[in-house]
Amino acid sequence: MGRYTDGARALRSTLNVLSSTLSDEQALEYAIIYEPLRGDGTAIQAGERRRFNGELYKANQTIWDRPEYNPLTASQYWTKITQSG
């Protein structure tokens, strides 16, 4: 791969590590760094955050990123992250 692609992959890897250390309140502030749900079949670990329809969600259990497991149709798998207080 090219140096820009390699650099982008390294940056995404770093963002994934750092994003897991944020509180839910901080995560909302920086929601853009979280991967969107894509329905591509990749594994989502319990506790991982993902963007969907302009909102940020946390997986309640390990699931596959499949269209039928989105927060609207399978809400039992997700907790919507909202501002506290």
C-alpha positions in Angstrom: 0.0 0.0 0.0 1.0 3.6 -0.4 2.4 5.7 2.4 -0.9 7.7 2.8 -2.9 4.5 3.1 -0.4 3.1 5.6 -0.5 6.3 7.6 -4.3 6.4 7.6 -4.4 2.8 8.9 -1.9 3.6 11.7 -4.0 6.7 12.7 -7.2 4.6 12.8 -5.5 2.0 15.0 -4.4 4.7 17.4 -7.8 6.3 17.4 -9.4 2.9 18.2 -7.1 2.5 21.2 -7.5 6.0 22.5 -11.3 6.1 22.0 -11.7 3.1 24.3 -10.3 5.1 27.2 -12.9 7.9 27.0 -15.9 8.2 29.3 -19.3 8.1 27.7 -19.6 11.9 28.2 -16.2 12.4 26.5 -17.1 10.0 23.8 -20.2 12.1 22.9 -18.0 15.1 22.6 -15.7 13.3 20.1 -18.3 11.0 18.5 -16.8 11.5 15.0 -13.8 9.3 15.9 -16.0 6.2 16.3 -16.6 3.9 13.4 -20.1 3.9 12.0 -22.1 0.7 11.8 -21.6 -0.6 8.2 -23.4 -3.9 8.2 -20.3 -5.5 6.9 -20.2 -8.5 9.2 -17.2 -7.5 11.4 -17.2 -8.4 15.0 -18.2 -5.7 17.6 -17.0 -6.4 21.1 -19.2 -5.8 24.1 -18.6 -2.2 25.3 -17.4 -0.9 21.8 -19.0 2.3 20.7 -20.4 2.9 17.2 -22.2 5.7 15.3 -25.6 5.1 13.8 -28.0 7.6 12.4 -26.2 10.5 14.0 -26.2 9.0 17.4 -23.6 7.1 19.5 -24.3 3.7 20.9 -22.4 1.1 23.0 -22.7 -2.6 22.3 -24.2 -4.5 25.3 -22.7 -7.8 24.1 -20.4 -9.1 21.4 -22.3 -9.1 18.1 -21.7 -9.0 14.4 -22.1 -5.7 12.5 -25.0 -6.9 10.4 -27.9 -4.8 9.1 -30.4 -6.6 11.3 -28.5 -5.9 14.4 -28.7 -2.1 14.2 -30.0 -0.1 17.3 -33.5 0.5 15.7 -34.3 -3.1 14.9 -32.3 -4.9 17.7 -32.2 -2.4 20.5 -31.5 -5.1 23.1 -27.9 -5.2 21.8 -27.3 -1.4 22.2 -27.3 1.3 24.7 -27.7 4.9 23.4 -25.1 7.2 24.9 -26.7 10.4 26.1 -25.5 13.4 28.1 -25.7 12.8 31.8 -27.5 15.2 34.1 
